C-alpha cells in the first residue's frame, strides 16, 4: 500500500474505497469502483486485477 493510499484511507472524504490487487505485479491499490470491470493496475497497466482479500 502506498503512502497516498494510506493517507487517503485515514483522512478521506468518507467515500468508500475498495481494495484491489494486480495478479501480474502484486500491487495493491484502492479505488472507488466496486467491480474490476475496465479496471487496470496503476503500476503496470495490466488488466489482471481482482478484489484484494479483506481479512
N, C-alpha and C positions, 0 to 999 in steps of 0.2 A: 504494500500500500504506500502510495506516495504522500509526501508532506501535504500537498494541496488537498488530497482526498481526506486526510486526517483532519485538517483544519475545517474543511467543508462539512464533515460529519459532526464535528464538535460545535461549530458556530454557524451552521447552516441556517437557511431561512425557514426551516420546518418542512420543506419538501421532502418526500420520501425518496430515498435513493436505493437502488437495487445493486447488489454486488455481482460482478461477472468475472469470469476467468477465461483467459485465452488458452486453448488447448495447444497452440503452436509454441508460444514463448513463455507461458506461465504467468503473464502479467495479470494482476487483479486490479479492477477498477470499478468505480461507481457510476451509475447512470440513472437518470430519472425513468427511463424506459423499463417496462416490466417484462418485456419479451426480448429475445435475441434476434428477432426478425430485422434484417437490414442493419444489424449492429456489427461493427468491426473493432478490432483491437486498436486502441490509441497508440500503442507502442510499435507494433509490427504491421498493422493493417490487415491482418488475417481475418477471415470470416468465421473461423472455428472457435466461436465464443459460446460459453454456456453459463448459466447462473452458478455462482460460487456457493459452496456449502455454507450454511449459516450456523452450523454447530461449532 
